[in-house]
Amino acid sequence: MQPEASERETDWIKVDLHIHTLDDPKDALDYSAHELLERARSLGFRVLAITLHDAVFDRAEVFADAARMGILLIPAAEVRLEGADVILLNVSASEIEPLRSLNDLEKLRAKRGPSLFTIAPHPFYVLGGSMGEKLIKKIDCFDAIELCHFWSRFFNPNRRAVEVAARFQKPLIATSDAHRLHAFGSHYTSIPRPAELTVENVFAALRHGSLRLTSPPCNFADLISTIYWVFVAHPRRRRARQQDREGVRAENCSPQEGDHVTLESDR
């Protein structure tokens, strides 16, 4: 007798390993890590990685909140090396700081062994720091290849990612690469529920287990919304954020009332 669908689903857990929040130093987003956790809990996610650009998300209180919710939050970063983005999971700020090239990444992988997990995100997309055909030359730098969320039946650079993953026997990992909160939750990977929810067990399942990928094609409204976000809304937010920062710097550098400003005649 086949088990009920709800019973079968309890044997799998949802995983998203490529997400951004307003903590990102290079993006201008409008939702917090806590808001992400609340949405993840409501949707039944058990493993997450907040992948800030060129920075490791390390806020201890968020990790503690995730643990209380039954969510494993993996320290991670999305680092740009040689013009291409690389996702590193279970990494520290001190480890990503000296990385300048894919050769540096190879050395870090040799040092860390299976405790480090690396993904090639959106590898064959024209924009956004894609690895492109360099992925084939540097395939040993990666444990997995991302199945990017942004695709349709008429536009699908993921086809090349699927071919390369099959050729080199690398797992495909579906992620949301969420930059907007509503975009999180529809694109993810499911792994068999491990006996204990640890980083080591999750990595083992990703490398050697049977994976389920959930990544529906974008409909027309999704495509237009994403294009508007990438080329209009997000650049506008980044400019506003930069102006705010410059305003704060100028205010901090300007003389305050009571300060003595040294003029030439004072010398």
C-alpha positions in Angstrom: 0.0 0.0 0.0 1.4 3.4 -0.9 1.7 5.9 1.9 -0.5 9.0 1.9 0.9 12.1 0.1 1.2 14.0 3.4 3.2 11.2 5.0 5.5 10.9 2.0 6.2 14.7 2.1 7.3 14.4 5.7 10.3 12.4 4.4 11.6 15.4 2.5 12.6 18.9 3.6 12.8 22.2 1.7 16.2 23.9 1.2 17.0 27.3 -0.3 20.7 28.1 -0.5 20.8 31.4 -2.4 18.9 34.3 -0.8 19.6 38.0 -0.2 18.2 40.4 2.5 18.5 44.1 3.3 21.8 43.3 5.1 23.4 42.9 1.7 26.2 45.6 1.3 25.7 45.8 -2.5 21.9 45.5 -3.0 19.1 47.8 -1.8 16.4 45.4 -0.6 13.4 46.0 1.7 13.0 42.9 3.8 14.9 41.8 6.9 16.4 38.4 7.8 13.7 38.0 10.4 11.0 38.6 7.9 12.6 36.0 5.7 12.7 33.5 8.6 9.0 34.1 9.3 8.1 33.4 5.7 10.4 30.4 5.6 8.7 28.9 8.6 5.2 29.5 7.3 6.2 27.7 4.0 7.9 24.7 5.7 11.6 25.4 4.9 14.2 23.7 7.1 17.5 24.8 5.6 18.5 28.3 4.4 21.6 30.3 3.4 21.6 34.1 3.3 24.2 34.8 0.6 25.2 38.4 0.9 27.4 39.8 -1.9 31.1 39.6 -0.9 30.2 39.3 2.8 29.2 36.6 5.2 25.9 36.9 7.1 26.9 36.4 10.7 24.3 38.0 12.9 24.2 35.7 15.9 20.7 36.7 17.0 19.3 35.6 13.6 21.0 32.3 13.8 19.5 31.8 17.2 16.0 32.7 16.0 16.4 30.3 13.1 17.4 27.5 15.5 14.3 28.2 17.7 12.2 27.9 14.5 13.7 24.5 13.6 15.6 26.1 10.7 19.2 25.4 9.9 20.8 28.6 8.8 24.2 28.1 7.1 26.8 30.9 7.1 27.4 31.7 3.5 28.4 34.4 0.9 28.1 35.1 -2.8 31.6 36.2 -3.8 32.7 37.6 -7.2 35.9 36.0 -8.5 37.3 36.8 -11.9 34.1 38.6 -12.8 31.9 35.6 -11.9 29.7 34.9 -8.8 30.4 31.9 -6.6 28.3 30.7 -3.7 30.2 29.4 -0.7 28.4 27.6 2.1 29.7 27.1 5.6 32.3 29.8 5.3 33.7 32.6 7.5 34.4 36.2 6.8 38.1 35.6 7.4 38.1 32.9 4.7 36.4 34.9 1.9 38.4 38.1 2.6 41.6 37.0 0.8 39.8 35.3 -2.1 40.8 37.0 -5.4 40.6 34.3 -8.0 39.3 30.8 -8.7 42.8 29.5 -7.9 42.4 30.9 -4.4 39.0 29.1 -4.2 40.7 25.8 -5.2 43.2 26.2 -2.4 40.4 26.9 0.1 38.5 23.9 -1.0 41.6 21.7 -0.7 42.1 23.0 2.9 38.5 22.7 3.9 37.5 19.5 2.2 33.9 18.3 2.4 33.0 20.8 5.1 32.8 23.6 2.4 30.2 23.5 -0.3 30.3 25.6 -3.4 27.7 26.4 -6.1 28.0 28.0 -9.5 25.0 30.4 -9.6 23.1 31.3 -12.8 26.2 30.1 -14.8 25.0 30.7 -18.3 23.1 33.9 -18.0 24.5 36.9 -19.9 24.0 39.4 -17.0 24.7 39.2 -13.3 28.2 37.8 -12.9 27.8 34.5 -14.7 30.6 31.9 -15.0 29.8 31.0 -18.6 32.0 28.4 -20.4 34.7 29.0 -17.8 32.7 26.7 -15.6 33.9 23.7 -17.7 37.5 24.6 -17.2 37.0 25.3 -13.5 34.4 22.6 -12.8 36.5 21.2 -9.9 35.9 24.4 -8.0 32.2 23.5 -7.6 30.2 20.9 -5.8 26.9 21.8 -7.6 25.4 24.0 -10.3 22.4 26.2 -9.8 19.2 25.8 -11.6 18.3 29.5 -11.9 14.7 30.7 -11.1 14.5 33.1 -14.0 13.5 31.0 -17.0 10.6 30.3 -19.3 9.8 27.9 -22.1 11.1 30.5 -24.6 14.1 31.7 -22.6 16.0 29.1 -20.7 19.8 29.4 -20.2 19.4 26.6 -17.6 19.5 24.1 -20.5 23.2 24.5 -20.8 23.5 24.2 -17.0 21.7 20.9 -17.1 24.0 19.6 -19.8 27.1 20.5 -17.9 25.8 19.1 -14.7 25.1 15.8 -16.4 28.4 15.8 -18.2 30.4 16.2 -15.0 28.0 14.4 -12.7 27.4 17.5 -10.5 24.0 17.9 -8.7 21.7 20.7 -9.9 20.4 22.9 -7.0 17.2 24.9 -7.5 17.2 28.2 -5.5 15.2 31.4 -5.4 18.1 33.9 -5.5 15.4 36.0 -3.8 15.8 39.8 -3.8 12.1 40.4 -3.1 10.3 38.6 -0.3 7.4 37.4 -2.4 10.0 35.7 -4.7 11.1 33.4 -1.9 9.3 30.1 -1.6 8.5 29.0 -5.2 12.0 27.8 -6.3 13.9 25.4 -4.0 15.5 22.0 -3.6 14.1 19.2 -1.4 16.4 16.6 0.2 15.6 13.4 2.1 15.0 14.3 5.8 18.3 13.5 7.6 18.4 11.7 10.9 19.9 14.9 12.4 19.7 18.4 10.8 23.3 19.3 10.6 25.5 21.1 8.0 27.4 17.9 7.4 24.3 15.8 6.7 22.8 18.4 4.4 26.0 18.6 2.4 26.1 14.8 2.2 22.5 14.7 0.9 23.2 17.4 -1.7 26.3 15.6 -3.0 25.1 12.0 -2.9 21.4 11.9 -2.3 18.3 11.9 -4.4 17.2 15.5 -4.9 13.8 17.0 -5.9 13.9 20.3 -7.7 11.0 22.7 -7.7 11.4 25.5 -10.2 8.3 26.4 -12.2 8.7 28.5 -15.4 8.1 32.2 -15.1 4.8 33.4 -16.6 4.6 36.6 -18.6 3.8 38.7 -15.5 6.8 37.2 -13.7 9.1 38.0 -16.6 7.9 41.7 -16.8 8.0 42.1 -13.0 11.6 40.7 -12.8 12.8 42.8 -15.8 11.3 45.9 -14.2 13.0 45.1 -10.9 16.4 44.4 -12.4 16.6 47.4 -14.8 14.4 50.1 -13.1 13.3 49.6 -9.5 16.5 48.1 -8.1 18.9 50.6 -9.7 16.7 53.4 -8.5 16.9 52.0 -4.9 20.6 51.6 -5.1 21.0 55.2 -6.2 18.8 56.4 -3.4 20.7 54.3 -0.9 24.1 55.6 -2.1 22.8 59.2 -1.8 21.6 58.5 1.7 25.1 57.2 2.6 26.8 60.1 1.0 24.5 62.5 3.0 25.3 60.8 6.2 29.1 60.9 5.5 28.8 64.6 4.6 26.9 65.3 7.8 29.5 63.4 9.9 32.3 65.3 8.3 30.8 68.8 8.5 31.9 70.9 11.4 29.4 71.0 14.3 28.3 74.0 16.3 31.1 74.9 18.7 33.8 73.2 16.6 36.8 75.4 15.7 37.5 75.4 12.0 41.1 76.3 11.3 41.5 79.1 8.7 44.7 80.3 7.1 44.5 83.4 9.3 44.4 81.3 12.5 47.9 79.8 11.8 
